[in-house]
Amino acid sequence: MDRRGFLKTLGLAGATLTLPRGGAAAQSDGDAEPCGVLVDTTRCAGCNSCTYACAEANGLPEPEDPDAVTRPTTEQWTAVRTFKTSKGEVHVKRQCMHCVHPACGSACLTAAMKKTAEGPVVWREEKCMGCRFCMVSCPFDGPKFEYSSANPRIRKCILCADRIRDGESPACVENCPEEALTFGTRRDLLRIAHKRIANAPDRYVDHIYGEREAGGTSWLYLAGVPFGELGFPTDVGEASYPSLTSSFLYSVPMVLTLAPALMLGVAKGSRDERDEGAAPETASGGAEEEVR
């Protein structure tokens, strides 16, 4: 096969394998209505009871100074940050958003990231290859990698998946003294959120964060100020990220696989062209030597 034929075949193979795989965005075990949590930031007192409850329930180190941690880390999966807004101080609990169609699950080459039928997006250590595509793909900066560990893991909120499976609510919800956190099915939580906005339009902005962002999330938020004032990304769009990124993310392993073959083919073609161009010169040179 000449170089042109080789490159043509290579291009066709790459184009075929970079097409979205059927059902790639569907990461859950079934079609059951997923559970989630509604966070009412107008009720949060910033007490960090959720932070301590999360650490205890998941075997994490007890936070020494939770107020100093403003975003989730490998050792603190939930973090409460205080924002100075146009309506005064507002406390906001943040953690993995547990997207309805998680980009991390779609990007994961080994299905280590998986959305369960109950709603939580969990990480399965035995399947992880350490590529960290989940981190790159997440629009909410959810998954965290243990860079300092000799045996690094991906760490993030798992929405107390075991507790939910046993019919319990997440530990953070159970231990919130202000009832700022409400656990239930996503459908019911949206109904509750819309009702609160309708009943108290002066208290809330008419926006439920997570209802449509990035295709929808299982953690939903109410607030009295625009979400941009609370540090939420406002440019994530409404389309689910798997529908936007799957073609690119699936092409990455193909590119890595074909790169050596591509370079070898180009190098071989270049050598063949040099050899063909050099042949007449060699013949001419040889004739001249014979004459001499």
Salt bridges, closest charged atoms under 4 A:
ASP29 OD1 - LYS114 NZ 2.87
GLU33 OE1 - ARG187 NH2 3.14
ASP40 OD2 - ARG43 NE 3.45
ASP40 OD2 - ARG196 NH1 2.95
ASP141 OD2 - ARG71 NH1 3.99
ASP141 OD2 - LYS144 NZ 2.91
GLU146 OE2 - ARG153 NH2 2.99
GLU146 OE2 - ARG155 NE 3.74
ASP162 OD1 - ARG165 NH1 3.00
GLU168 OE1 - ARG163 NH2 3.81
GLU174 OE1 - ARG163 NH2 2.97
ASP188 OD1 - ARG191 NH1 2.60
GLU211 OE2 - HIS194 NE2 3.05
GLU211 OE1 - ARG212 NH1 3.64
GLU213 OE2 - HIS207 NE2 2.80
ASP272 OD2 - LYS268 NZ 3.25
GLU273 OE2 - ARG3 NH2 3.09
